[in-house]
Amino acid sequence: MLKIIFTLQVCILFAVSTRVLASAYYVSNTFGNDENDGLSVEFPFQSIEKLNSIVFTPGDSIFLKSGDYWEGMWWLKGSGALSNPIVVGSYGGEIRPIINGYGYQSCILIYNDQHIEINGLELYNSFSHLDSSGVVKKLTGFGGAANSWGSGKNVRFGIKVVATTQDLKNFSFNDLYIHEIYPTPDIADNIHLGYGIKLETQSDTTSGLLNTMADVSLKNSTITETGHYGFWIKSLGLNGIDSVKNNQILVENCVFEYTGGSGFVPNKSQNIRVENCIFNHTGSDIDERMWKRGSGMWPFDCKNVIAQHNKFMHAHGPMDSYGSHIDYGNENVVFQYNLSYGNEGGFAEILGDNINCGYRYNISINDGYREDPNGTPWNKKGKIFWVSNYCGSNTVRCPSIGTFMYNNTVFVNDTLNPEIYFWPDVGDVHLYNNIVYVGENGQLIPTLIENEFNELHISHNLFYDSSRIDLDSDLISNALYGDPLLLNTSILGEENPEAYQIYNSSPAYGNGFLVNGSNDTTDYLHHNGGLDYFGNPVSHSIAPNIGAFNGTALADVLAIQTTDLKLYPSLTRDYVNISIEGHLGPVETTIYALNGTVMGVQNGMRLTLKGFNSGTYLCVVRYGQKYETMRVVKL
């Protein structure tokens, strides 16, 4: 009993001492002094050099003065603990503190340390890697074989986390603004090697040292104007080892915009979730130091990846540059409930050596506008769906298992003609329940489904207007060709996803192929996820709608159509007038938001949108025994 009491007292004393030893440090470049103790807002430290001299301990906090500015690289030394991380934040206002990496390799470096949170900072890094005397800017102790460059000459980062001696875990990055990350190399081949955040593990299979990172979150942050990727997870030395992967990666509520390459690229990682993010203008060319191509996101050699409720928009580039694409060597990757809009390469790209990977319940609007500069069919031209067996070599090809693309809604306007192309020997492909809606005018849309060594499961897809699509014979299996009656009324395509719901009278309504037969939520071929793009339930026993919408649509207002009615002006700040040729009786108008919400019912020949938010509304006008649906835009 005495031994137990003594042990308990030691544990309590240790816990108390740990809390006592943890310190809160304050840093201000405008009011601080490195001779201060840094332990209060009255006596803060001043410089990054002072921070670089400290090895922090579990529970320590470092607060940078709001609005203050520093130049140089902060090598954040010391590890926290799982329940006692080291926390970096700000104090004294709402403006982010700024660290200009000023030509060093990174604004913030974390090297073989872990359990760290970084919050509320602004980081940028594009100045010369040389100081005023022409000497390379480089921190003592950081260089050599463990770090390929050491300086910021050929590569540059906002934040770099490196694991060379051990596994690392528990990193949180929140409310960061990272921008203008460019190196200053001598040769042009390296001008694009700028990265917002990079997690890098280095392993040595010869010695048996296999390093990974785990429990990483990036939230509520913006990464923009980088030479290459926004956020990159890269594992070195693990080629050919599938069982060792980084684990538990969360990217949430982030914006990746005008990145020279892709927004987010995870490699050799598992259990990844990316949601509620915006990927806009990835593969940007607004700066000559940019890579100038890149899909919004693409996983490589990853397992268990869910990317959902994101917007992938305006990706650019002569290769890839889809809203998102699935590279090779992945397992259990699903892109679902995403909006893909105006991406040069296309909507869905899936490479080889994948297992159980694909796209479902997404909305694609005007993707795939890239024209092949050589005019070579099936080469680099923009595509709606593209499945290949490329796996890193032009001589070795790798078919996939369980590739799927179902219940997506694709809209292509008259000015575009993206292809649909499946390579030979890509394995089994499951293409179900997709709406492919193309404007009735414009160039013919080519399709080619190779049969050699392929196992094709293609059924219940709706193509309209099919006269503008050169449908491969494999695509016509159980296909539908009627107008799906999308709520969208713009021949150019609405950007609002609500416009890609359907009316109850649509041929897509209730006519889909039933995806069911498994209780395993990662068995994407036999478990439909239970929800559509809009959050409506999808049954496991009743045939679904075709396309990304499975809800109860607007009433069948198109049953009786007339051309007697006019609404003017269709763009208004307040009032809309109704004109009905030959009708003198009562008129009732129900006004709907694009998501189907009833905004109100009005009587008479004049509608008021006073008090409505700006946006597009559907007006269902009832008069006599007739119905008419018209669109108005509130400015």
C-alpha positions in Angstrom: 0.0 0.0 0.0 2.8 2.4 0.8 4.4 1.7 -2.5 1.2 2.5 -4.3 0.7 5.7 -2.4 4.3 6.8 -3.1 3.9 6.0 -6.8 0.7 8.1 -6.9 2.4 11.0 -5.2 5.3 10.9 -7.7 2.9 10.9 -10.6 1.0 13.9 -9.2 4.2 15.8 -8.5 5.4 15.0 -12.1 2.1 16.2 -13.6 2.2 19.4 -11.5 5.9 20.0 -12.4 5.1 19.6 -16.1 2.4 22.2 -15.9 4.7 24.6 -13.9 7.5 24.2 -16.4 5.4 25.0 -19.4 5.8 28.7 -20.4 4.0 31.3 -22.5 6.4 33.3 -24.5 5.6 36.7 -26.1 7.4 38.1 -29.1 7.1 41.6 -30.6 9.4 43.0 -33.3 8.1 46.6 -32.5 8.1 46.6 -28.7 10.3 43.6 -27.8 13.9 43.2 -26.6 15.9 39.9 -26.7 17.2 40.8 -23.2 13.7 40.5 -21.8 12.5 37.2 -20.3 9.7 37.1 -22.9 7.2 35.8 -20.3 4.7 38.7 -20.5 3.2 41.1 -23.0 5.1 43.9 -21.1 8.5 42.2 -21.6 8.4 40.3 -24.9 11.3 38.9 -27.0 12.0 40.7 -30.2 13.6 38.5 -32.9 13.4 35.2 -34.7 17.1 34.7 -33.8 16.0 34.6 -30.1 13.4 32.0 -30.9 15.9 29.9 -32.8 18.0 29.7 -29.6 15.3 28.1 -27.5 14.3 24.5 -27.4 10.6 24.5 -26.4 9.0 21.9 -24.1 5.6 20.3 -23.8 2.8 22.8 -23.1 4.9 25.9 -24.1 3.1 28.6 -26.1 4.7 31.2 -28.3 2.6 34.2 -29.1 3.6 36.7 -31.9 2.4 40.3 -31.7 -0.5 41.0 -34.0 0.5 43.0 -37.1 4.2 42.7 -36.4 6.7 41.6 -39.1 9.8 39.5 -39.0 12.4 38.4 -41.7 14.2 35.0 -41.7 13.6 31.4 -40.9 12.2 30.2 -37.6 13.5 26.7 -36.8 10.9 25.7 -34.3 12.8 23.4 -32.0 11.4 21.0 -29.4 8.5 18.6 -29.2 5.2 18.9 -27.3 3.3 15.9 -26.0 0.0 14.4 -27.2 -2.1 16.2 -24.5 0.4 19.1 -24.1 1.4 20.3 -27.6 3.6 23.3 -28.3 1.2 26.1 -29.5 2.1 29.0 -31.8 -0.4 31.8 -32.0 -0.8 35.6 -31.8 -1.8 38.2 -29.3 -2.9 41.8 -29.2 -5.2 42.1 -32.1 -6.9 40.6 -35.2 -4.2 41.2 -37.8 -2.0 38.2 -38.5 1.7 38.4 -37.5 3.9 38.1 -40.6 7.0 36.1 -41.1 8.8 36.8 -44.4 11.1 33.9 -45.0 13.3 36.4 -46.8 15.1 33.9 -49.0 15.8 31.2 -46.4 14.5 27.8 -47.3 11.4 28.1 -45.2 9.5 30.6 -43.1 9.0 27.9 -40.4 11.0 24.7 -40.1 10.1 21.7 -38.0 12.8 19.0 -38.0 12.3 15.7 -36.2 9.9 17.3 -33.7 6.2 16.7 -33.2 3.0 17.6 -31.2 2.9 21.2 -32.5 0.1 23.6 -33.4 0.6 26.7 -35.5 -2.3 29.2 -35.8 -3.1 32.6 -37.2 0.1 33.6 -39.1 0.9 35.1 -42.5 3.8 33.6 -44.3 5.6 34.5 -47.5 9.0 33.8 -49.0 10.3 35.0 -52.4 13.3 37.2 -51.6 16.8 36.4 -52.8 18.7 33.5 -51.1 21.7 35.7 -51.0 22.3 38.4 -48.4 23.7 41.9 -49.1 27.2 40.5 -49.2 26.4 37.7 -51.6 26.5 35.0 -49.0 23.9 32.2 -49.1 21.3 32.6 -46.3 21.4 29.3 -44.4 20.8 28.4 -40.8 23.7 26.7 -38.9 23.0 23.0 -38.4 20.4 22.7 -41.2 21.9 21.3 -44.4 23.9 18.4 -45.8 22.5 15.0 -46.8 19.5 15.2 -44.5 18.3 18.3 -46.4 18.9 18.3 -50.1 19.5 22.0 -50.5 19.9 23.6 -47.0 19.2 27.1 -48.5 16.3 28.6 -50.3 18.1 28.8 -53.6 16.4 26.0 -55.5 13.4 25.2 -53.3 11.3 27.3 -51.0 8.5 26.7 -48.4 6.1 28.5 -46.2 6.2 25.6 -43.6 8.4 22.5 -43.9 8.1 19.5 -41.6 10.8 16.9 -41.9 11.1 13.4 -40.4 14.5 11.7 -40.8 15.1 9.9 -37.5 11.7 8.9 -36.2 7.9 8.8 -36.9 6.3 12.1 -36.2 2.7 12.9 -35.2 0.1 15.4 -34.1 0.5 18.6 -36.2 -2.3 21.2 -36.4 -2.1 24.1 -38.9 -5.0 26.6 -38.6 -6.0 30.0 -39.9 -2.9 30.5 -42.0 -2.4 32.8 -45.0 0.6 31.5 -47.0 1.4 33.2 -50.3 4.2 34.1 -52.7 6.5 31.2 -52.2 9.2 31.1 -54.9 12.9 30.2 -54.9 15.6 32.2 -56.6 17.7 29.6 -58.5 20.4 30.1 -61.1 18.7 27.8 -63.6 15.2 28.1 -64.9 14.4 24.4 -64.3 14.0 25.2 -60.6 12.1 28.5 -60.7 8.8 26.8 -59.8 9.9 24.8 -56.7 7.9 26.8 -54.2 5.5 25.0 -51.8 3.1 26.4 -49.2 3.4 23.5 -46.8 5.4 20.3 -47.3 5.5 17.2 -45.0 8.6 15.2 -45.9 9.6 11.8 -44.5 13.0 10.3 -45.3 13.4 6.5 -44.9 16.3 4.0 -45.4 15.1 0.5 -46.1 18.7 -0.8 -45.9 19.0 0.1 -42.2 15.3 -0.6 -41.6 14.5 3.1 -40.7 11.0 3.7 -42.0 9.6 7.1 -41.0 6.0 8.3 -41.3 3.8 11.2 -40.1 0.4 10.9 -38.6 -2.5 13.0 -37.2 -2.1 16.1 -39.3 -4.8 18.7 -39.9 -4.8 21.8 -42.1 -7.9 23.9 -41.5 -9.4 27.3 -42.3 -6.3 28.4 -44.3 -5.5 30.0 -47.6 -2.5 29.0 -49.7 -2.0 31.1 -52.9 0.7 32.1 -55.4 3.1 29.2 -55.0 5.6 28.1 -57.6 4.3 24.5 -57.4 2.0 22.7 -54.9 0.0 24.3 -52.2 0.2 21.4 -49.7 2.4 18.4 -50.4 3.0 15.2 -48.5 6.0 13.3 -49.8 7.7 10.1 -48.6 11.2 9.4 -49.8 12.8 6.0 -49.7 9.6 3.9 -49.4 9.2 2.9 -53.0 7.8 -0.6 -53.3 6.7 -0.8 -49.7 2.9 -0.6 -49.7 2.3 -1.3 -46.0 4.0 1.8 -44.6 2.0 5.0 -45.0 1.5 8.4 -43.4 -1.8 8.2 -41.5 -4.8 10.4 -40.6 -4.6 13.6 -42.7 -7.4 16.1 -42.5 -7.8 19.2 -44.9 -10.9 21.2 -44.1 -12.3 24.6 -45.0 -9.2 25.7 -46.9 -8.7 27.7 -50.1 -6.0 26.8 -52.6 -5.9 29.5 -55.2 -3.6 30.5 -58.0 -1.1 27.8 -57.1 1.5 27.1 -59.9 0.8 23.4 -59.5 -1.9 21.4 -57.8 -3.5 22.5 -54.5 -3.1 19.3 -52.5 -0.9 16.3 -53.4 -0.8 13.5 -50.8 1.7 10.6 -51.4 2.0 7.3 -49.5 -0.7 8.3 -47.1 -3.9 6.7 -45.7 -7.1 7.8 -44.0 -7.2 11.2 -45.7 -10.3 13.4 -45.6 -10.6 16.6 -47.7 -13.8 18.5 -47.4 -15.3 22.0 -47.8 -12.3 23.3 -49.6 -12.0 25.5 -52.7 -9.4 24.7 -55.3 -9.4 27.6 -57.8 -7.0 28.3 -60.6 -4.6 25.6 -59.8 -1.9 25.2 -62.5 -1.9 29.0 -62.7 0.4 30.9 -65.0 0.0 34.4 -63.6 3.7 34.4 -62.6 6.6 33.2 -64.7 7.9 31.3 -61.7 4.9 28.9 -61.7 4.8 25.3 -62.9 1.7 26.2 -65.0 -0.2 23.0 -64.7 -2.0 20.9 -62.2 -5.3 19.3 -61.1 -6.9 20.7 -58.0 -6.0 17.6 -56.0 -4.6 14.2 -56.8 -3.7 11.3 -54.5 -0.7 9.1 -55.4 -0.1 5.7 -53.7 -2.7 6.4 -51.1 -5.4 4.4 -49.3 -8.8 5.3 -47.9 -9.2 8.8 -49.3 -12.5 10.7 -49.1 -12.7 14.1 -50.9 -16.2 15.6 -50.5 -18.1 18.9 -50.6 -15.3 20.7 -52.3 -15.2 23.1 -55.3 -12.7 22.3 -58.0 -12.6 25.2 -60.4 -10.5 26.6 -63.3 -7.6 24.2 -63.3 -5.1 25.1 -66.1 -2.4 23.3 -68.0 -1.3 21.3 -71.0 -1.5 18.0 -69.1 -3.7 16.6 -66.4 -5.3 19.8 -65.0 -8.6 18.2 -64.1 -10.7 19.5 -61.2 -9.3 16.4 -59.4 -7.7 13.2 -60.6 -6.8 9.9 -59.2 -3.2 9.1 -59.9 -1.8 5.5 -59.8 -1.3 3.0 -57.0 -4.3 4.0 -54.8 -6.9 2.0 -53.0 -10.3 3.1 -51.8 -10.4 6.6 -53.1 -13.7 8.4 -53.6 -14.5 11.9 -54.9 -18.1 12.6 -54.0 -20.4 15.5 -53.5 -18.0 17.9 -55.3 -18.6 20.7 -57.7 -16.2 20.7 -60.7 -16.3 23.8 -62.8 -14.4 25.1 -65.8 -11.3 22.9 -65.5 -9.2 22.8 -68.6 -8.2 19.1 -68.5 -11.7 17.8 -67.7 -13.8 16.3 -64.9 -12.7 12.7 -64.1 -9.3 11.2 -64.7 -8.3 7.8 -63.3 -4.9 6.3 -64.0 -3.7 2.7 -63.5 -2.8 0.3 -60.7 -5.8 1.4 -58.6 -8.2 -0.6 -56.5 -11.8 0.6 -55.8 -11.4 4.2 -56.9 -13.7 6.6 -58.6 -16.2 9.4 -58.7 -19.9 9.5 -57.6 -22.5 12.2 -57.0 -20.5 15.1 -58.3 -21.6 17.9 -60.6 -19.4 18.9 -63.5 -20.0 22.1 -65.4 -18.1 23.0 -68.6 -15.0 20.9 -67.8 -12.6 19.8 -70.5 -12.1 22.8 -72.8 -8.4 22.0 -73.6 -7.7 21.5 -77.3 -4.8 19.3 -78.3 -2.2 21.5 -79.9 -1.2 18.7 -82.2 -4.7 17.7 -83.2 -4.0 14.1 -82.1 -7.2 12.2 -81.2 -7.3 10.9 -77.6 -4.1 12.5 -76.6 -4.2 15.7 -74.5 -7.6 17.0 -75.4 -10.1 17.8 -72.6 -12.2 14.9 -71.4 -15.4 14.2 -69.5 -14.4 10.8 -68.4 -10.9 9.4 -68.9 -9.6 6.0 -67.7 -6.1 4.8 -68.4 -3.6 2.2 -67.2 -0.6 4.5 -66.9 1.4 3.7 -63.8 4.6 5.7 -64.1 6.1 4.2 -67.2 5.3 4.3 -70.9 6.4 0.7 -71.3 4.8 -1.0 -68.3 1.0 -0.7 -68.0 -1.1 -1.5 -64.9 -4.9 -2.2 -65.1 -7.0 -1.3 -62.2 -9.7 -3.1 -60.1 -13.1 -1.7 -59.4 -13.0 1.6 -61.2 -16.3 3.4 -60.8 -18.1 6.6 -62.1 -21.7 6.7 -61.2 -24.5 9.2 -60.5 -22.6 12.3 -61.7 -24.3 15.1 -63.5 -22.2 16.6 -66.4 -23.1 19.8 -68.3 -21.3 20.8 -71.4 -22.3 24.0 -73.3 -22.3 24.6 -77.0 -18.7 26.0 -77.1 -17.0 22.8 -75.8 -16.5 19.3 -77.1 -14.6 17.2 -74.5 -14.1 13.5 -75.1 -15.0 10.3 -73.3 -12.1 7.8 -73.6 -11.3 4.5 -71.9 -7.9 3.0 -72.8 -7.5 -0.8 -73.5 -6.5 -3.0 -70.6 -7.7 -0.8 -67.8 -9.5 -3.6 -65.9 -13.1 -3.5 -64.8 -14.9 -0.2 -65.2 -18.4 0.6 -63.8 -20.2 3.5 -65.5 -23.7 3.9 -64.2 -26.4 6.5 -63.8 -24.6 9.5 -65.2 -26.3 12.5 -66.9 -24.2 13.8 -69.7 -26.1 17.0 -70.9 -24.6 18.8 -73.9 -25.9 21.8 -75.7 -27.6 21.0 -79.0 -25.3 23.1 -81.1 -21.5 23.0 -81.4 -18.9 20.4 -82.5 -19.5 16.7 -82.3 -18.3 15.2 -79.0 -16.2 12.1 -79.7 -16.2 9.0 -77.5 -14.1 5.8 -77.6 -14.4 2.9 -75.3 -11.6 0.4 -76.0 -12.7 -3.3 -75.5 -9.4 -5.1 -75.5 -8.8 -6.8 -72.1 -11.5 -4.6 -70.5 -14.4 -5.7 -68.4 -17.1 -3.1 -68.9 -20.2 -2.5 -66.8 -22.0 0.4 -68.5 -25.7 1.0 -68.0 -28.4 3.5 -67.3 -26.5 6.6 -68.4 -28.5 9.5 -69.9 -27.1 11.3 -72.9 -28.8 14.5 -74.1 -28.7 15.9 -76.8 -27.4 12.6 -78.1 -27.4 13.8 -81.7 -24.3 15.9 -80.7 -22.5 13.0 -79.2 -20.8 10.3 -81.3 -21.6 7.5 -78.9 -19.4 4.5 -78.8 -21.5 1.3 -79.0 -20.5 0.3 -75.5 -22.1 3.5 -74.1 -25.6 2.8 -75.5 -26.1 -0.2 -73.2 -29.5 0.6 -71.4 -28.9 4.3 -72.1 -31.6 7.0 -72.0 -31.8 9.9 -74.4 -34.6 12.2 -73.2 -34.2 15.7 -71.9 -33.3 15.3 -68.2 -35.2 18.6 -67.5 -32.5 20.3 -65.4 -33.5 23.4 -63.5 -30.7 25.1 -65.3 -32.1 27.4 -68.0 -28.8 29.0 -69.2 -27.3 27.6 -72.5 -23.9 28.5 -71.1 -24.5 26.7 -67.8 -25.3 28.0 -64.3 -22.5 28.0 -61.8 -24.9 27.3 -59.0 -25.2 23.5 -58.4 -28.8 23.9 -57.3 -29.6 24.4 -61.0 -28.7 20.8 -61.8 -31.6 19.2 -59.9 -34.4 17.8 -62.1 -38.1 18.1 -62.4 -40.3 15.1 -61.4 -41.2 14.6 -65.0 -37.6 14.0 -66.0 -36.8 10.6 -67.6 -33.9 10.5 -65.1 -36.4 10.4 -62.2 -36.4 7.0 -60.5 -34.8 5.2 -63.6 -31.3 4.6 -62.3 -29.3 1.4 -61.8 -29.5 0.3 -58.1 -26.1 0.3 -56.4 -26.4 -2.0 -53.4 -25.5 -5.3 -51.9 -23.0 -4.5 -49.2 -22.9 -3.0 -45.7 -19.3 -2.0 -46.1 -19.3 1.8 -46.7 -16.0 1.6 -48.5 -17.3 -1.0 -50.9 -18.2 1.7 -53.4 -19.4 -0.7 -56.1 -22.1 -2.2 -53.8 -22.7 0.6 -51.3 -24.0 3.9 -52.6 -23.2 6.0 -49.6 -26.8 6.7 -48.7 -26.8 10.4 -49.8 -26.8 12.4 -53.0 -24.9 15.6 -53.8 -27.6 17.7 -52.0 -27.8 15.5 -48.9 -31.0 13.7 -50.0 -31.2 10.1 -49.0 -30.4 7.3 -51.6 -32.2 4.1 -51.0 -30.4 0.7 -50.9 -33.6 -1.0 -52.2 -35.3 1.4 -54.6 -33.9 2.5 -57.9 -32.3 5.9 -57.7 -32.5 8.9 -60.0 -29.9 9.2 -62.7 -27.5 12.0 -62.0 -26.3 13.6 -58.8 -29.8 14.6 -57.5 -32.0 12.0 -55.8 -34.5 14.3 -54.0 -38.1 15.0 -54.6 -38.0 17.6 -57.3 -40.3 20.5 -58.1 -43.8 19.6 -59.1 -44.4 18.7 -62.7 -44.8 22.3 -63.8 -43.8 21.4 -67.3 -46.8 19.2 -67.9 -48.7 21.9 -69.8 -46.5 24.4 -71.6 -47.5 27.6 -73.4 -45.7 30.4 -75.1 -48.4 33.0 -74.2 -46.6 34.3 -71.2 -43.8 36.8 -70.8 -41.9 38.2 -67.8 -40.1 41.5 -68.0 -37.6 42.6 -67.1 -35.9 39.2 -66.4 -33.1 41.0 -64.7 -34.5 43.3 -62.0 -33.7 45.0 -58.7 -37.3 44.9 -57.6 -40.4 44.4 -59.8 -41.3 42.0 -62.6 -44.3 42.4 -64.9 -46.3 39.5 -66.3 -47.9 39.6 -69.7 -50.2 36.8 -70.8 -51.7 37.0 -74.3 -55.5 36.5 -74.3 -55.8 35.9 -70.6 -58.0 38.1 -68.3 -58.5 35.9 -65.3 -56.6 35.5 -62.0 -52.8 34.7 -62.0 -50.9 33.0 -59.2 -47.1 32.8 -59.1 -45.1 30.6 -56.8 -41.5 31.7 -56.5 -38.8 29.1 -55.8 -35.1 29.4 -55.0 -32.9 27.1 -57.1 -32.7 24.7 -54.2 -36.4 24.2 -54.4 -37.4 26.3 -51.4 -40.7 28.1 -51.8 -39.9 31.9 -51.4 -43.6 32.9 -51.5 -46.8 33.0 -53.5 -48.0 36.2 -55.2 -51.2 37.1 -57.1 -51.6 39.4 -60.0 -49.7 40.7 -63.0 -46.8 42.2 -61.1 -44.3 40.4 -58.9 -42.0 42.1 -56.3 -38.6 40.7 -55.3 -38.1 43.4 -52.7 -36.4 41.8 -49.7 -35.1 38.9 -51.8 -31.3 38.2 -51.9 -29.5 38.6 -55.1 -29.7 35.5 -57.3 -31.7 33.4 -59.7 -35.3 32.4 -59.0 -37.9 30.2 -60.7 -41.3 31.6 -61.1 -44.1 29.0 -61.6 -47.0 31.0 -63.1 -50.5 29.5 -63.0 -53.4 30.9 -65.0 -56.5 29.1 -66.0 -55.5 25.4 -66.6 -52.0 26.3 -67.7 -48.6 26.5 -66.0 -45.4 28.2 -67.1 -42.0 28.3 -65.5 -39.8 31.3 -66.0 -36.5 32.4 -64.6 -35.8 35.9 -63.2 -32.6 37.3 -61.8 -32.6 39.6 -58.8 -29.7 42.0 -59.0 
